[in-house]
Amino acid sequence: MQCGLKNAYESIKAFSETDFTEDLKKIDVPTLVLHGEDDQIVPVKNSAMKSARLIKGAKGRLLPRCTARHNCDASGSESTPSLLAFIKGEKYRVANS
């Protein structure tokens, strides 16, 4: 991540102190929550998994070999296949399993 120290601090402060619980409960459209298993910044348990539980009918998917980067496919993860399966209304199956 390339940014100034103050910008990095303010960003982390904002997303760690903001409670989106009530906003998430209001979402009423099909939702896919993706989160990298190797994310060292935002704990999966306290973010993605909680979000998926709070959004009615949401589907959650942990992406192996994916960190906090937004473009997880560069690391060989399964974000694109997960997204395509979700859009098509299909159940996603992990390759080679």
C-alpha positions in Angstrom: 0.0 0.0 0.0 1.4 3.3 -1.0 0.1 6.3 0.9 1.1 8.8 3.6 1.2 7.7 7.2 -1.6 10.0 8.2 -3.8 8.7 5.4 -3.1 5.1 6.3 -3.9 5.8 10.0 -7.1 7.7 9.2 -8.3 4.9 6.8 -7.7 2.1 9.3 -9.3 4.2 12.1 -12.4 4.8 10.0 -13.0 1.2 9.0 -12.2 -0.2 12.4 -14.4 2.1 14.4 -17.4 2.4 12.1 -20.3 0.1 12.9 -22.3 -0.8 9.8 -24.6 -3.4 11.6 -27.9 -1.5 11.0 -26.9 -0.6 7.4 -26.2 -4.3 6.6 -29.5 -5.4 8.1 -31.3 -3.1 5.6 -29.8 -4.7 2.5 -32.5 -6.7 0.6 -30.8 -7.7 -2.6 -28.8 -10.8 -3.5 -25.4 -10.3 -1.9 -22.1 -12.1 -2.2 -19.5 -11.3 0.5 -15.9 -12.2 -0.5 -13.0 -12.0 1.8 -9.4 -13.2 1.6 -8.3 -15.9 4.0 -4.9 -14.4 4.3 -6.0 -10.8 5.0 -3.7 -9.6 7.7 -5.5 -6.2 8.1 -9.2 -7.1 8.6 -10.1 -10.2 10.7 -12.4 -12.5 8.7 -14.5 -13.5 11.7 -15.3 -9.9 12.7 -15.9 -8.6 9.2 -16.9 -10.8 6.3 -18.5 -13.6 8.2 -20.4 -11.2 10.4 -21.5 -9.2 7.4 -22.8 -12.3 5.6 -24.8 -13.2 8.7 -26.3 -9.8 9.0 -27.4 -9.4 5.3 -30.6 -11.5 4.8 -29.9 -14.3 2.4 -26.2 -13.3 1.7 -23.7 -15.8 0.6 -20.2 -15.7 2.1 -17.1 -17.0 0.5 -13.5 -17.1 1.8 -10.9 -16.9 -0.9 -7.8 -19.0 -0.4 -4.4 -17.4 -1.0 -6.1 -14.0 -1.1 -5.0 -11.1 1.1 -6.6 -7.6 1.5 -5.9 -6.8 -2.2 -9.0 -6.0 -4.2 -7.7 -7.9 -7.2 -7.4 -11.3 -5.6 -7.3 -13.3 -8.9 -3.7 -12.2 -9.4 -2.8 -14.5 -6.6 -4.6 -17.5 -8.2 -7.7 -17.3 -6.0 -11.2 -18.1 -6.9 -12.9 -14.7 -6.8 -13.9 -14.6 -10.4 -15.4 -18.1 -10.5 -17.2 -17.4 -7.2 -18.7 -14.2 -8.6 -19.8 -15.8 -11.9 -21.4 -18.7 -10.1 -23.3 -16.2 -7.8 -24.5 -14.1 -10.8 -25.7 -17.3 -12.6 -27.4 -18.5 -9.4 -25.3 -21.6 -9.3 -23.6 -23.2 -6.3 -19.9 -22.6 -6.4 -17.7 -25.7 -6.4 -14.1 -25.4 -5.5 -11.9 -26.7 -8.3 -10.0 -30.0 -7.7 -12.2 -31.0 -4.8 
